Amino acid sequence: LKKLYPRAQPCVMRLPSPTADSNADNHMRNVAAELIREWFISEINPDHVHIFSLFEGYGDAAVTSIGRLAVGFPVTVTFYDLIPLLNPSDYLNDNPPFQNHYNRKLRYLKSADGLLAISEFASKEVISGLSYPRNNVAVATLGPMQGHRAYGSINVSPNNSVSELCSNPGFFLYVGGSDARKNLPRLIQAWASLSLEQQISYPLVFAGWMSEHDIDVFRAIATDFSAHSNALIFLGHVSDEELEHLYRGCSVFVFPSWHEGF
């Protein structure tokens, strides 16, 4: 941190753990952690607090909250989307622990003094979906990652799987997760409608972490549609450098999602 921000004065707090909301046994520990976090920040007496990702802590150790304690400084939040709220059958109805977690974070969001929405679309979504005050929402759009190398220069060699892919004439590339709104079964069905020769020439490549269960489901869909099994490729997590190779090497980037905040 000191290398990036030499004038910064980091403060470190230690919170109770584990706190993941997915485990009911962690509930009181999570409540205590939220109170300690807000008290700690208030002791610093900041001019302003900004939370970059409020909806964390269900399956991990992140602790975020707003309004547990009365404070004398504004708290703002980066706002991404209301996807679970607007698609409850996919995310909330069959998962009461996550529903409780998400609803609590929504209450915190409503308590924020201001929001930085990642797009005009997201700003309209929170204004209409939560009746959040229009005057308290600003748009701060997402941008490209900024590296130290010049455009067109890639100094890091990819792993063998990525290198082999990028040496071929081209492939179809999807980047992201595997939850329902990503619409991946339909993508596989559409790709499988190509001839086997075309599938071999243009394999369908997925980059990004996916559960083994989801991968098995996707492979089963491909089998049902008589797709070429070796041309359906799941790379899992890739580095930023490998991702850049993939973007440059693919013939087509496909992103058939139903709903995205950006």
N, C-alpha and C positions, 0 to 999 in steps of 0.2 A: 504493500500500500504506500509506503514512504517513497518508493521509486516513482510511482505514478503521481502522487500528491505530496511533494516534499514538505509542504506547509501544514499538512493535516495533523491533527492530534487524535489518534485512534483511542477509543474507549471500548473496553471489552467487558461484557457481562456474562455471568455464569447462571444458567437457568436450570431448574429441575428437569430431569429427563428419565425415561422417555415420555413424550407428550403427544404422539401421533393419535389423532382423533379416531382412527379406524379401530382402535382398541379401547373399549369402554372403561377398562381398568385405569386408563391414563387420564380420565376426565378431571378429577380434582387436581392432579399434577399440572394439567394444561391450564386450568383456571389460575392456579398459583403462579405459573410461569408468565401468564399474560399480565397479572398484577405486578409482579416483580419487574417485568420489562418496562411497563409504563412508568412505574415509580423511578426506575433507574434513569430513564430518559428525562423525566421531569427534574431530577436532581442536577442534570447537566445544564438545565435552564436554556434550551435551544431557542433560536428565533423561529424555527420552522422545522417540521418533521415531514419527510415524504416517504411513503411506503411504495416500493416498486412492484411488489407482488403480494397483495393482501390475501388471496385465496389459496394459501399454502397451509400445510400442517395436518392434512388428513392422513397421509401415509408416510410422513417424514417428520423431522424434528423442528421444522420451522415454527416460530411463534409470532403471530401478528394479531393485533387488536387495536381498536379505537374506542375511547370513551369509557374504559373501565374505571379510570380515575379522572377527576376534573383537572384540566391543565390550562395554562395560560398562553399556549402557543397554538398556531394553526397546524392541522394535520391534513395532508393531501395524499392522494393515491393515484397511481397509474391504473387506468381502467382499460380492460381488454375486451370483455364481452359478457353477455348474460346467457351463454349457451345452455347450461344446466337448467336455469329458470325457465327458459323458453322451450326447452325440450325435455320436460320432466319424465316422460315415459322412457326415454333413453338413459337418463342419468339419476333420477331421484326416486321415482315411485317404488322401485324394487330394492332400494338400498337405504333403509332408514338411518343408519349411522352417517352416511355421506350426506343425506338430506339434512340432518340436524347440523352437521358441520357447515354445510353450504348456507343454510338459513342464518346461522349465527354470523358468518362472514358478510352476508347481505346487510344485516343490521349494523355491523361496523361500517360498511361502505356508505350507508345512508347517513352515518354520523360524521363522515369526512367533511372538512370545510371546503374542499374543492377537488375536482378530478381532472387528470390529464388523460383524455381519451386517445387511443392509438390511431383513430381514424374518424372521419366525419360519420361514417356508418355507426361506429361504436358510440359516438356522442349522442346520436339520435336514439340508439337503442337504450341507453341508460336513462335518457330524459323521458322516453315514452314507457319503458318497461318498469322503472322504479319511481317515476314522477320526480326525478332528481331535478333541483332547480337549474334551469337552463343557463342562468348567468354564472353559475359556479362550475361550469364545464368548459374546458379549453381543449383544443386538439393539438397533440404533439405526435405527429406521424412517425412511424417506424422508418428507419433508413438502413442502408447497406452497412455491413460490417466494414470497418476501416482497418486495413492492414498497413504494414510498413513497406511492402513491396510494391513495385510499379505495376500497373494494370498489364496483364499479359504475361507476367512472370510468376511461375510457381516453383519454389525452391525445394519443396519437400516431396519426396517420392511416395506414391501411394502404396498400400499393401498389395499383395499379389492378386487378390480378387478384383480390386478396383483397377489395378494396372492392366490386367487381362481384358476387363470390360472396355476400358478406354482405348485399347489397341484395335478394337473391332470398328467397323464402319459406323455403328450407331446402335442405340437402344432406347427404349422408353423408360423414363425415370420418374418415380414418385418419391417424395421426401416427406416424412412425418410419422405420426402415430397410426394406430389402427382402431380407434374408437368408431362408433357407428356412423357419426356424421361425416367421416372421411369418405364414405361411399365406395369402399374398396371392392366389395363383392361385384358391384356393377362394373367397375373398372376391369376386373379380371374377366368378366363375361364378355365385355366389349373387345378386349385384346384377344380372347380365345376365339372370336368370330373370324380372325384372320386365318389364312391358310397356314398349315404347319411350316411350310417353307418361309413364309413371312415371319412367323413367330421365332424361328431359329435365327433369321437375319436380324430381327428386332426384338430381342428378349425384353421382358417386363421386369424392371429392377426396382426393388423397394429398399430405401435407405432410411434408417431410423429404428429405434428399439420397438419391438413387438413381442408380445408374450408367445410362448410356444403353442398355447391353445389357439390363439388367433391365426398363427402361421399354419397350423394343421387344418383349420377351417378353410383358409384361403386355398391351400393345396387341394382340399377335397372339392371345392368349387371348380377349380381348374380341371380336375379329373372328370367331374360330371359333364363339363363342356368339351371334353376330349382335347384339352390343351396339351402342348408339348411340355412335359414335366421339367425337363432340364433348362427350359427357356424362361422359367419363373424363378427369379433369384431374390433371396432375402439376405441383405448384407448386415442387418443389425445396425448398431451404432457405428458411425464413421466420424473421423476427425474433421475439423473445419477444412484442412488442406485436402483431404480425400474428397470431401463434398465439392470443393471447387473443381477438382479433376472431373467428377461426375457431371457437374453442370456443363462443363465445357465439352465433355465427350458424348453426351446424349444427343440423339436425333430429335427427340420430343420430350418435353417436360409435361407431365400430366398431373392435374390437381383437381379431382372431381368433387371436392367437399361441398356439402350442403350449406354449411354455416361457418364463417370465420369472422372474428372481430376486426381483422385488418382489412 
